[in-house]
């Protein structure tokens, strides 16, 4: 496979703070193509395909999920974690129930 050099316009747009999707649109290519170019050019690591999904309003971010895990490991209760993150206790409770791993 022949390596393709990433067009300078995409890199300049990203250096100015534009997201990859906007830089890709300006270059007339899809986000997937822009990430592939960036990965082949070894300038940045391409993000996994799942990251292209749009987050729904009210969804927990990865950072919030990590914080929930850290706080649970420290022995904090669901209500304390909810107060720390500014979320409803039911949101934290559902997240914990959905992703809890039980030792056998």
Secondary structure, DSSP 8 states (H G I E B T S, - for coil): -------HHHHHHHHTT--HHHHHHHHTS-HHHHHHHHHHTTSS----GGGGS---TT---HHHHHHHHHHHHTT--HHHHHHHHT--HHHHHHHHHHH-----
